[in-house]
Amino acid sequence: MESETVDRIVEAALETELRSSRRPDPGSVADTLVLELADDPETAACKRGGASVWTGDVIEPLVVDLVGAATDLPVPEVFASGSLVGPSDGGPDRWALYEYLSGRSPGSEYPGLEPAVRGRLVREAGELLGRLHATASLAFDRVGGLAREGSALRLCEAEGWHAMDPGQGLEVLPVPLAGDPDCRPVLTHGDYQPSNLLIDASGSITGVLDWGNAHVTHAEYALARAEARFVDVHARELEPRERARIRQAFRSGYTRAVRLEPGIDRRLRTYKLLWLAQSTANYGRIARSARGRRQLWRQCRRLLEA
């Protein structure tokens, strides 16, 4: 993001002066800067782009406002959001200014954290996800993606793997899928993993970030995907006993808000396999468009720079 563009955004939205800017930890698809300002607030985060993989819309400011109003999850306040007129580089034209939350991202450090710190992080992560799924005002009657409609969010028809629709030849699977009366549609984060959290030195979560891929899916499927990101993808880095401990911590945190039905172990294993298939299909779909290839290349480049 050009410095002149950021200067104009800060001056127009916050009526203050930009003193300096820097990039946060790499890995985000969106163009993100941490801003040092001349007035209150002294620090803010500016994000440009970050289109949802489900709908192509930049929905994060609207989702963060919704979650912040409906729950006590530690999400940043949205100071302002808007669009750029005629961006010169052809990139996404939507931007937002967010509250800068304290804490550090566990990111790649997650497997090497002290067990007590990691245990607290995982237990709180499970509890926050459970509270999100248990919030009655964030319940829906069907699954789907989220798109912008003016200044509001609109639930779109689900597409492809996101729907988990039994009509796609998946009816033989031994788990409830979208549309089944046993599936409870909930708003979920969409990319809930350690690198999208902020923590303090003790492992307590101070922020949940990067809501750009939020969508509505059923609760157990969302739980399975989140558990995979906190536990299963780190199978090579954590001893089996430690994996079992943090798996139990994640579920015990989640069950403080949501009751798990009998047979959950078997169903979560199946949903995790479906998640792997879904992820492969999503990356293939993203890579088919020029915009998607730019997003993937930007993400790979920042990971290499790390």
C-alpha positions in Angstrom: 0.0 0.0 0.0 1.5 3.4 -1.0 2.4 5.7 1.8 0.4 8.6 0.2 -2.7 6.4 0.1 -2.3 5.6 3.8 -1.7 9.3 4.6 -5.0 10.2 3.0 -6.9 7.4 4.7 -5.7 8.4 8.1 -6.3 12.1 7.6 -9.8 11.6 6.3 -11.0 8.9 8.6 -9.2 9.7 11.9 -8.4 13.4 11.4 -4.8 12.9 12.6 -1.3 12.6 11.1 0.5 9.4 10.2 4.0 9.3 11.8 5.3 6.0 10.6 4.1 2.6 9.4 5.5 -1.0 9.4 4.4 -4.4 8.3 3.2 -6.9 10.9 4.3 -10.6 10.9 4.2 -11.9 7.3 1.6 -14.4 6.0 -1.5 -12.3 5.5 -3.1 -12.3 2.0 -4.3 -8.8 2.6 -2.1 -5.8 2.5 -1.7 -4.8 6.2 0.3 -2.1 8.0 0.7 -1.1 11.6 0.4 2.7 11.9 1.9 5.0 14.4 -0.3 8.1 14.7 0.1 11.6 16.1 -3.1 11.6 18.1 -5.5 9.2 19.9 -5.4 6.4 19.0 -1.6 6.3 18.9 -1.5 3.0 17.0 -3.9 1.5 14.5 -3.9 -1.3 11.9 -4.7 -0.6 8.3 -5.8 -3.4 6.0 -6.5 -3.3 2.3 -8.1 -6.1 0.5 -8.5 -9.5 2.1 -11.4 -10.8 -0.1 -13.3 -13.8 1.2 -12.4 -17.1 -0.6 -16.1 -18.0 -0.5 -17.6 -14.9 -2.1 -14.8 -12.6 -3.3 -16.2 -9.7 -1.1 -14.1 -7.9 1.5 -16.4 -8.6 4.5 -14.0 -8.5 7.5 -15.0 -5.0 8.8 -18.6 -6.0 8.8 -18.0 -9.4 10.5 -15.7 -7.8 13.2 -18.4 -5.2 13.9 -21.0 -8.0 14.2 -19.0 -10.3 16.4 -17.9 -7.4 18.6 -21.5 -6.3 19.1 -22.8 -9.8 19.8 -20.1 -11.3 21.9 -17.3 -10.5 24.3 -14.6 -12.1 22.1 -11.4 -10.0 22.0 -11.8 -8.6 18.5 -10.5 -5.2 17.4 -12.8 -2.2 17.1 -13.3 -1.0 13.5 -12.4 2.7 13.4 -13.4 3.3 9.8 -13.7 1.5 6.5 -14.2 2.5 2.9 -13.0 2.2 -0.7 -10.2 3.7 -2.8 -11.2 5.4 -6.0 -9.3 4.1 -9.0 -6.4 2.2 -7.4 -3.3 2.5 -9.6 -1.9 -1.0 -9.0 -5.1 -2.9 -9.8 -5.3 -4.4 -6.3 -8.4 -4.7 -4.1 -9.9 -1.3 -3.4 -11.5 -1.8 0.0 -9.7 -0.7 3.2 -10.3 -0.6 6.9 -8.7 0.9 10.0 -8.7 -1.3 13.1 -7.8 -0.9 16.8 -4.3 -2.2 17.4 -4.6 -5.0 20.1 -1.6 -5.8 22.3 0.0 -9.2 22.4 2.1 -11.3 20.0 1.1 -13.9 17.5 2.2 -17.4 18.4 2.7 -18.2 14.7 5.6 -20.5 14.1 6.5 -20.5 17.8 3.4 -22.4 18.7 4.9 -25.9 18.8 7.8 -24.7 20.9 5.8 -22.8 23.5 6.1 -23.9 27.1 3.5 -26.6 27.8 1.7 -24.5 30.3 1.5 -21.5 28.0 0.3 -23.6 25.0 -2.2 -25.4 27.2 -3.8 -22.1 28.3 -3.8 -20.8 24.8 -5.5 -23.9 23.4 -8.1 -24.1 26.3 -9.0 -20.4 25.8 -9.1 -20.9 22.0 -11.6 -23.7 22.4 -13.7 -21.6 24.8 -13.8 -18.6 22.5 -14.9 -20.7 19.5 -17.6 -22.3 21.7 -18.9 -19.0 22.8 -19.0 -17.8 19.2 -21.0 -20.9 18.2 -23.3 -20.6 21.2 -24.3 -17.0 20.6 -28.0 -17.1 19.6 -27.9 -13.9 17.6 -25.2 -15.4 15.3 -27.2 -18.6 14.5 -28.5 -19.1 11.0 -31.0 -21.4 9.3 -28.6 -22.6 6.6 -25.0 -22.7 5.6 -23.5 -20.2 3.1 -20.9 -17.6 2.4 -21.1 -14.0 3.4 -21.2 -11.1 1.0 -21.6 -7.3 1.3 -24.9 -5.7 0.6 -24.4 -2.0 1.2 -23.3 -1.6 4.8 -24.7 -5.0 5.8 -23.8 -8.7 5.4 -25.9 -11.0 3.2 -25.9 -14.8 3.5 -25.2 -16.3 0.0 -26.0 -19.7 -1.4 -23.2 -22.1 -0.5 -21.0 -23.3 -3.3 -19.0 -26.5 -3.8 -17.3 -28.0 -0.8 -18.4 -25.2 1.4 -22.0 -26.5 1.3 -21.0 -30.0 2.2 -24.2 -30.8 0.4 -25.4 -34.5 0.4 -26.5 -34.0 -3.2 -22.9 -33.9 -4.3 -22.4 -37.7 -3.9 -21.4 -37.4 -0.3 -24.6 -38.9 1.2 -22.7 -42.2 1.9 -20.5 -40.5 4.5 -21.3 -41.5 8.1 -21.8 -37.9 9.3 -24.5 -35.3 9.0 -23.9 -32.8 6.2 -25.4 -29.5 5.4 -29.2 -29.5 5.3 -29.4 -32.4 7.8 -31.6 -31.5 10.8 -28.7 -32.6 13.1 -26.5 -29.9 11.7 -26.6 -26.5 13.5 -25.5 -23.7 11.2 -23.3 -21.1 13.0 -21.1 -18.2 12.1 -17.5 -19.3 12.3 -14.1 -17.6 11.8 -13.0 -19.5 8.7 -9.3 -19.6 9.5 -9.1 -20.2 13.2 -5.5 -21.2 14.0 -2.7 -20.0 16.3 -1.2 -17.5 13.9 -4.5 -15.6 13.8 -4.5 -15.1 17.6 -2.6 -12.7 19.9 -1.5 -13.8 23.3 0.3 -12.4 26.3 3.3 -14.0 28.1 1.1 -16.5 30.0 -0.7 -17.7 26.9 -4.0 -15.8 27.6 -5.6 -14.7 24.3 -5.7 -10.9 23.8 -7.0 -10.8 20.3 -8.7 -12.8 17.5 -7.8 -11.4 14.1 -8.3 -12.0 10.4 -12.0 -12.6 10.0 -12.0 -12.2 6.2 -13.0 -15.8 5.5 -15.8 -15.9 8.1 -18.9 -17.9 6.8 -21.7 -20.0 8.1 -21.2 -23.7 8.4 -22.4 -26.3 10.8 -20.8 -26.3 14.3 -19.2 -29.7 14.4 -17.5 -29.2 11.0 -16.1 -25.9 12.2 -14.9 -27.5 15.4 -13.2 -30.3 13.5 -11.3 -27.8 11.2 -10.2 -25.7 14.2 -9.1 -28.7 16.2 -7.0 -29.9 13.2 -5.3 -26.5 13.0 -4.4 -26.4 16.7 -3.5 -30.1 17.1 -3.4 -32.4 14.1 -1.3 -30.3 11.7 1.5 -30.3 14.4 1.7 -34.1 14.6 5.4 -34.1 13.7 6.3 -31.4 16.1 4.5 -32.5 19.3 4.8 -35.7 21.2 1.7 -38.0 21.1 1.1 -37.4 24.8 1.2 -33.6 24.3 -1.1 -33.8 21.3 -3.6 -35.7 23.4 -3.3 -33.2 26.2 -3.9 -30.1 24.0 -6.7 -31.9 22.1 -8.5 -32.5 25.5 -7.8 -28.9 26.5 -9.3 -27.6 23.2 -12.5 -29.7 23.6 -12.9 -28.9 27.3 -12.7 -25.2 26.5 -15.3 -25.6 23.8 -17.7 -27.6 26.0 -17.9 -24.7 28.5 -20.3 -23.2 26.0 -21.4 -26.0 23.7 -22.4 -29.6 24.6 -20.7 -32.3 22.5 -23.0 -35.1 21.4 -22.0 -38.8 21.8 -19.9 -40.2 18.9 -18.0 -36.9 18.5 -14.6 -38.6 18.0 -15.7 -40.5 14.9 -17.5 -37.6 13.4 -14.6 -35.2 13.9 -12.2 -37.6 12.2 -14.5 -37.7 9.1 -15.0 -34.0 9.1 -11.2 -33.4 9.1 -10.8 -35.6 6.0 -13.5 -33.6 4.3 -11.7 -30.4 5.3 -8.5 -31.6 3.6 -10.5 -32.2 0.4 -12.2 -28.8 0.8 -8.9 -27.0 1.2 -7.4 -28.7 -1.9 -10.5 -27.7 -3.9 -10.4 -24.1 -2.6 -6.8 -23.6 -3.6 -7.5 -25.0 -7.0 -10.4 -22.7 -7.5 -8.4 -19.6 -6.3 -5.5 -20.5 -8.6 -7.8 -20.5 -11.7 -8.2 -16.7 -11.6 -5.5 -14.1 -12.1 -6.5 -12.3 -8.9 -6.3 -15.5 -7.0 -2.9 -16.3 -8.3 -1.7 -12.9 -7.2 -3.1 -13.5 -3.7 -1.4 -16.9 -3.5 1.9 -15.5 -4.8 1.8 -12.6 -2.3 1.2 -15.1 0.6 4.1 -17.3 -0.5 6.4 -14.4 -1.0 5.8 -13.1 2.5 6.3 -16.6 4.0 9.6 -16.8 2.2 10.6 -13.3 3.5 9.9 -14.6 7.0 
